[in-house]
Amino acid sequence: MTGTGLASRALARIFRADVPPWLEEPTRLGRILKGVALIVICALVIYPFLIVLGTSLAPRQEIIDGGGFVLVPHHPTLEAYRVVLSGGVVARSAAVSIGITLVGTAASLACTVMLAYGLSRPNTTGTRPILLLMLGTFLFAPGIIPNYLVVKQLGLLDSYAALVVPVLLNAFNVVVVRAFFQAIPDELIDAARIDGAGEVRILTRIVLPLSRAVLAVVALYYAVSYWNTFFNAILYLSDSSRWPLQVILRKYVIQGDSMTATALGVQTLPPSQSLQMAVLVIAIVPIAAVYPFLQKYFVRGVLTGAVKG
């Protein structure tokens, strides 16, 4: 580009001061740099996962030849997954994680919707004090010992309820859902009320169908939280047979404890490296597979609730 062209472009930018920088059309060099940056970032994210997946599928000799890690196995096998999911400790912990995730997400979503709907309706008794109490949890976290004492007094130690009840409600999610409910036109709700609909019918037949976006996103937040339950399990569960998958992941992968054939319920074991990578994949894939189905709801579900809140 000539010097005259650059000067003209600079002057044009000065006189277009009303256009914010992030809305300006990028230059060709800018587009190329963005593309290269995205490719590098994607490679940095995907490459470790491909290593984990390839190693979990590799036979013993290829793992030995590759120094412990294999990117593309030449003779892939599912032996590690068959052993891990054959009914031993990993299969049991995966079942615990799935159960906690399903039950906890459903319970948390139901409580969040009911509380947010009550707080979103005008003239509801006690709205302001409840909101202040709820928002106060943003500033004043109770701490580990008070939480433990409350769980102990409730008799929830060594039970699956200890992984659900203390985290049943998230104040941020309630605020987002409440803001989304408030964005629904009052005229629509008033018309339903004139037709004789009660609050339960209005919530289930009108409000919830219009709020699928925010409900999908909040459900995903809760599901990820329950699936990744780790610290509460160590704190509240002393019975190792009740541990969820993330604790088993820490025990066998991060701490490097050996998986025995007895613990996995099999006669012979594949390579330990292959077993560890298989546990990693099992811990990552189920919750990661949900994201593509909910991706379309993220912008509308989160931004609408956050901006209007």
QUIDA-V222550 format. One record per residue. PHI is phi in whole degrees, -180 to 180 (none if undefined). D_FIRST is the distance of its C-alpha to the first C-alpha in whole Angstrom. Layout:
# QUIDA-V222550
[[PHI,D_FIRST] [PHI,D_FIRST]]
This chain:
# QUIDA-V222550
[[none,0] [-73,4] [-65,7] [-64,8] [-65,6] [-64,7] [-64,10] [-61,11] [-68,10] [-65,13] [-64,15] [-62,15] [-67,16] [-63,19] [-76,20] [-102,21] [-67,23] [-75,25] [-90,23] [-64,24] [-58,22] [-76,23] [-102,23] [-70,19] [-70,17] [-70,16] [-76,12] [-63,12] [-63,12] [-63,15] [-65,17] [-65,17] [-63,18] [-63,21] [-63,22] [-64,22] [-62,24] [-65,26] [-64,27] [-64,28] [-64,30] [-62,32] [-64,33] [-66,34] [-81,37] [-80,38] [-58,38] [-61,41] [-68,43] [-66,43] [-62,44] [-63,47] [-65,48] [-64,48] [-67,50] [-67,52] [-97,53] [-84,53] [-75,57] [-57,58] [-66,57] [-69,54] [-67,54] [-66,56] [-64,53] [-87,50] [76,51] [112,52] [-135,49] [-132,48] [-83,44] [-127,45] [-70,49] [-79,50] [-129,54] [-65,53] [-142,56] [-99,57] [-60,60] [-62,59] [-68,58] [-63,62] [-70,63] [-64,61] [-98,62] [-83,66] [118,67] [-85,67] [-67,66] [-70,62] [-63,63] [-65,65] [-68,63] [-65,60] [-64,63] [-63,63] [-63,60] [-64,59] [-63,62] [-64,61] [-65,58] [-67,59] [-67,62] [-63,60] [-65,57] [-63,60] [-67,62] [-65,59] [-66,57] [-63,61] [-65,61] [-63,58] [-64,58] [-65,61] [-68,61] [-65,57] [-67,59] [-63,62] [-74,59] [-85,57] [-84,60] [-67,61] [67,65] [-77,65] [-67,67] [79,66] [-61,62] [-65,61] [-61,64] [-65,62] [-63,59] [-64,59] [-62,61] [-68,59] [-70,56] [-64,58] [-67,57] [-65,54] [-95,55] [-122,58] [-76,58] [-69,62] [95,61] [-72,63] [-65,66] [-59,67] [-61,65] [-63,67] [-65,71] [-65,70] [-63,69] [-67,72] [-65,74] [-79,73] [72,75] [-100,71] [-61,71] [60,71] [-133,70] [-66,67] [-63,67] [-66,66] [-90,63] [-112,62] [-60,64] [-64,63] [-120,59] [-64,60] [-121,58] [-116,55] [-61,54] [-62,51] [-65,51] [-63,54] [-63,52] [-65,49] [-66,52] [-61,53] [-64,50] [-66,49] [-63,53] [-67,53] [-77,50] [-72,52] [-57,53] [-64,57] [-61,58] [-64,58] [-71,60] [-63,62] [-63,63] [-65,64] [-68,66] [-64,68] [-76,68] [101,70] [-77,68] [-87,68] [-65,66] [-64,66] [-67,66] [-64,63] [-66,61] [-81,61] [-99,61] [-120,58] [-70,57] [-64,56] [-61,55] [-82,52] [-116,51] [-62,50] [-64,47] [-70,48] [-66,51] [-64,49] [-68,47] [-65,50] [-62,52] [-65,49] [-58,49] [-65,53] [-62,53] [-62,50] [-62,53] [-71,56] [-64,54] [-93,53] [-56,57] [-138,57] [-66,59] [-61,61] [-66,62] [-67,63] [-74,65] [-104,67] [-112,68] [-93,70] [-84,71] [-66,68] [-71,69] [-101,68] [-67,64] [-79,61] [-64,59] [-65,56] [-70,59] [-64,60] [-61,56] [-65,57] [-66,60] [-95,59] [-103,56] [-80,55] [-78,58] [79,59] [-64,62] [-82,64] [-86,64] [-95,68] [-64,69] [-67,72] [-65,69] [-92,67] [73,70] [-132,70] [-90,71] [-125,69] [-114,65] [-71,62] [-58,60] [-61,59] [-63,56] [-66,55] [-65,58] [-63,56] [-68,52] [-65,54] [-64,55] [-60,52] [-63,51] [-64,53] [-77,53] [-97,49] [-62,49] [-57,51] [-78,49] [-69,46] [-69,47] [-78,47] [-56,44] [-59,42] [-76,45] [-108,45] [-58,41] [-67,41] [-91,43] [-63,41] [-62,39] [-69,41] [-71,44] [-87,43] [-66,41] [-61,43] [-67,46] [-70,44] [-67,42] [-74,46] [-72,48]]
